[in-house]
């Protein structure tokens, strides 16, 4: 039986991934974390259905976060909670929360322990 919650991070900035991983571990919450540096790699791992949360960067070289959201398999959308992250949230980003039921939050980077606790405890 799985203990705690699991988080996937899809972000093409390795430093951001490492910082988020450190914050998640420092939070003391019962969370496991894996990060993926490309949307394709992340989506492939999401298909296993082992993650409870996805922290998704809004901007990639080839795709937008909205385009990545469209690639998430239907079979996992009912239990996956997605947090869209950006260093610059726009009105278009804010529409994602209305367009996709599984997007539970929009978050300005950087992640903090307080933001993480708020999201996990919802």
C-alpha angles and dihedrals in degrees: 000000000000116000123208125351129298126223130200119198120200110190130134092216108088093196091055090050092050092047092049091048090052092049092049091050092045091052091076090223118138095255135135120205137201126177132205126195099207131047091231093054092046095048090049090056093043089060088070087069094223098124128087096189136030120199102199126191113227097219130053131163094253105019142033122233088251090058090049090051089058089057095057108111117250090230093070102035093090094063104025117094113203126205113193112211130197139159087220116034113199132191087259090057090051091057090063091075089059096042098050121046092202093058101095101172147011114215136190112225136276107064114228130191089248093054091046093050091049092052096044094046095051 
